[in-house]
Amino acid sequence: MSKSPAPQKREKKHILVIRFSALGDVAMMVPVISVLTQTYPEVIVTILTRSFFEPLFSHIPNVRVYEADVKGVHSGVLGLAGLARELRDEEVDVVADLHDVIRSNILRSVFYFYGIPFKQIDKGRSEKKALTREENKEFKQLKSTHQRYADVFAGLGYPLDLSQYRPPKRRTLLPKVQELIGHDRQKWIGIAPFAQHESKMYPLDLMERVISELNAQGKTRLIFFGGGKRERDKLEKWQKQFENSISVVGKLSFAEELTLISNLDAMVSMDSGNAHLAAIYGIPVISLWGVTHPYTGFKAFNQPIENCILPDLEKYPKIPTSVYGNKIPAGYEEVMRSISPQKVLTRITEVVF
């Protein structure tokens, strides 16, 4: 279990923040937590999440990660009750639940018994349902997830102005990263071509055309990001095919990947976690969208809407069909083919050169 020393008694207000997963959602917390500690330096923050995510917050003062072992010692109702007791003993003053799932609701019940104030995120479920339904769609920009996070802290007495966020400095490249990427400092473009649902993935044959053109220009170092065997095998194949490219899948730790991402000149990503990782450092993110849409509130932080490349919405008016890309109406399987490789290349060129 990853635990830092307990806070000094009553010297500072202690805020517990709950967000168990997933990578993109946890990464979206970073600008909000940064502004929180900047605005209220008298608070300390404990983030209840997976220990894997600890490197995301390592640069923020007064923040630590407390591991939620929800598949082990903290599993089930009794395990969560024990977790709440552990956290009570850490002298938590208030709780910000940025997840609102069954586990956090169980914790809420226990913290209520302990008399610890507890505020949950409003996910805007009814608004998102109206935005994603086929009939009588209410097509409008919804509140960003970042602002929904900030609203939770406001409800606890800590209002935040997210325009005050300042990205951290680029991290010093660790020796292993430098050895892998090399010393030739061309323009470094990260490419993360995968997503949880195929409906959010730019077809790989079209992405290959984008990569081929960038590679042929000889002005860039293309760095491929992904995870898992299938993605690793595909990216290794591209690495062999394109001389100015490198896949980092399975070669770096998460902390090492973050140092690399912070040094990119741009990230090309789907509506996925890598977009949010790059946005933490103010790296330009060119995001490609399928059956989801930035209006749902998941656009990478502080990225202009011009960097969000969308399908042909006149041809596919039901977009967004869902918040997470898990609902694909008949005839919508190939929506991303309405995005031409040239359109992607043009935007990359405008942003990078």
Secondary structure, 3 states (H helix, E strand, C coil): CCCCCCCCCCCCEEEEEECCCCHHHHHCHHHHHHHHHHHCCCEEEEEEECHHHHHHHCCCCCEEEEECCCCCCCCHHHHHHHHHHHHHHCCCCEEEECCCCHHHHHHHHHHHHHCCCEEECCCCHHHHHHHHCCCCCCCCCCCCHHHHHHHHHHHCCCCCCHHHCCCCCCCCCCHHHHHHHCCCCCEEEEEECCCCCHHHCCCHHHHHHHHHHHHHHCCEEEEECCCCHHHHHHHHHHHHHCCCEEECCCCCCHHHHHHHHCCCCEEEEECCHHHHHHHHCCCCEEEECCCCCHHHCCCCCCCCHHHEECCCCCCCCCCCCCCCCCCCCCCCCCHHHHCCHHHHHHHHHHHHC
